[in-house]
């Protein structure tokens, strides 16, 4: 029925919301590997800590998923279960918007390489919180529905990766390379995400 379809699509978007920040970061690796340049506002900047930037995605993943593991465990306790679904989803949906905005703002305001590293790691930690809250809120919201609706959340996670990668590829292919073009690409990309 039409109502089931609307609910299915809604849960698809809820699934997308769980991983939008992580997918947007992993879908634009060429920007984040050299994020220190854009954060400093210097096209010719050299990394003080090249090892961090080489393994940045690993550090990001570890930080985000450790926070998610701890908070997901907390959500199973009586304290975690007392958090309402509205609060879980509200906070879990607002945090990603702030995180995407902060990635862009650091390149506008500029900072040091250390500031760029701290920004990436704080985004990872905050994203771990957002993923947990969204996922726990989704699970609580969808629990009374048939399992086909939970499958739409899982599909949403996959669709989010496809959409963010598609945006990244199209934007990258439509513009030239170089520092200034990459800044423009990143602002278009994060504006769309």
C-alpha positions in Angstrom: 0.0 0.0 0.0 1.0 3.7 -0.3 1.3 4.0 3.5 3.7 1.1 3.7 5.8 2.5 0.9 6.0 5.9 2.7 7.1 4.2 5.9 9.6 2.0 4.0 11.2 5.1 2.3 11.2 7.0 5.6 13.1 4.1 7.3 15.5 4.1 4.2 16.4 7.7 5.0 16.8 6.8 8.7 19.3 4.2 7.6 21.1 6.7 5.5 21.4 9.1 8.5 23.3 6.5 10.5 26.4 6.6 8.3 26.2 9.9 6.3 29.3 11.4 8.0 31.5 8.3 7.7 30.5 7.8 4.1 31.0 11.4 3.2 34.5 11.2 4.6 35.4 7.9 3.1 33.9 8.9 -0.3 36.3 11.9 -0.6 39.7 10.4 0.4 41.8 12.7 -1.8 40.5 15.7 0.2 41.0 14.2 3.7 44.5 12.8 3.1 45.6 16.3 2.5 43.2 18.0 4.9 46.1 19.6 6.7 46.7 21.8 3.6 43.1 23.0 3.4 42.8 23.5 7.2 45.9 25.7 7.1 44.8 27.5 4.0 48.3 26.8 2.4 48.5 25.0 -0.9 52.2 24.3 -0.4 52.0 23.1 3.2 54.0 20.0 4.1 52.7 17.6 6.8 54.5 17.8 10.1 53.2 14.3 10.9 52.9 12.4 7.5 52.3 9.1 9.3 49.0 10.5 10.8 47.8 11.6 7.4 48.8 8.3 5.7 46.8 6.4 8.3 44.1 9.0 9.0 41.2 6.8 7.9 42.4 4.0 10.2 42.5 6.4 13.2 39.2 7.8 12.3 37.6 4.4 12.1 39.1 3.2 15.4 37.9 6.3 17.3 34.4 6.3 15.8 33.8 2.6 16.3 35.3 2.5 19.8 32.9 5.3 20.8 30.0 3.5 19.1 30.9 0.2 20.8 31.0 1.8 24.3 27.8 3.8 23.7 25.9 0.9 22.1 26.7 -1.2 25.2 25.5 1.7 27.4 22.2 1.8 25.4 21.5 -1.8 26.7 21.7 -0.7 30.3 18.7 0.8 32.2 20.3 4.2 31.9 20.6 4.0 28.2 17.1 2.6 27.8 15.7 5.6 29.6 16.8 7.9 26.8 13.7 8.5 24.7 13.6 7.7 21.0 12.9 11.4 20.3 16.1 12.5 22.0 18.1 9.7 20.4 17.0 10.6 16.9 16.9 14.3 17.4 20.5 14.5 18.7 21.6 11.7 16.4 20.3 13.6 13.4 21.6 17.1 14.4 25.2 16.0 15.2 26.0 14.9 11.6 24.8 18.3 10.3 27.2 20.1 12.7 30.0 17.7 11.8 29.7 18.3 8.1 29.5 22.0 8.7 32.6 21.9 10.9 34.7 20.2 8.2 33.9 23.1 5.9 34.3 25.8 8.5 37.8 24.7 9.5 38.9 25.3 5.9 37.4 28.7 5.9 38.6 29.9 9.3 41.9 28.0 9.0 44.0 26.4 11.8 47.3 24.5 12.3 48.0 21.0 11.3 47.5 20.0 14.9 44.1 21.7 14.8 43.3 19.7 11.7 44.2 16.5 13.4 42.2 17.4 16.4 39.2 18.3 14.2 39.3 14.9 12.4 39.5 13.0 15.7 36.7 15.1 17.3 34.6 14.5 14.3 35.3 10.8 14.6 34.3 10.8 18.3 31.2 12.9 17.8 30.2 10.8 14.8 30.5 7.6 17.0 28.0 9.2 19.3 25.7 10.2 16.4 25.9 6.7 14.8 25.0 5.1 18.1 22.1 7.4 18.8 20.7 7.1 15.3 21.1 3.3 15.2 19.5 2.8 18.7 16.7 5.2 17.9 16.1 3.5 14.6 16.0 0.1 16.3 13.6 1.3 18.9 11.4 3.0 16.4 11.3 0.1 13.9 11.0 -2.7 16.5 7.2 -2.9 16.3 7.1 -3.1 12.5 7.6 -6.2 10.3 11.2 -7.1 9.5 10.9 -5.8 5.9 10.9 -2.3 7.4 14.2 -3.0 9.2 15.6 -4.2 6.0 14.9 -0.7 4.6 17.3 0.8 7.2 20.0 -1.7 6.1 19.3 -0.7 2.5 19.6 3.0 3.6 23.1 2.4 4.9 24.1 1.0 1.5 22.3 3.6 -0.5 24.1 6.4 1.5 27.4 5.0 0.4 26.4 4.9 -3.2 25.0 8.4 -3.1 28.0 10.0 -1.4 30.4 8.2 -3.7 28.4 9.3 -6.8 28.5 12.9 -5.6 32.2 12.7 -5.1 32.9 11.1 -8.5 30.7 13.5 -10.4 32.1 16.6 -8.7 35.7 15.3 -9.1 35.2 14.5 -12.8 33.6 17.9 -13.6 36.4 20.0 -12.2 40.1 20.2 -12.6 42.7 19.3 -10.0 44.7 21.5 -7.8 44.4 23.1 -4.4 41.7 25.8 -5.1 39.6 23.5 -7.2 39.7 20.9 -4.5 38.5 23.5 -2.0 35.6 24.4 -4.3 34.8 20.7 -4.8 34.8 20.0 -1.1 32.4 22.9 -0.4 30.0 21.7 -3.2 30.3 18.1 -1.9 29.7 18.9 1.7 26.9 21.3 0.8 25.2 18.5 -1.0 25.8 15.9 1.6 
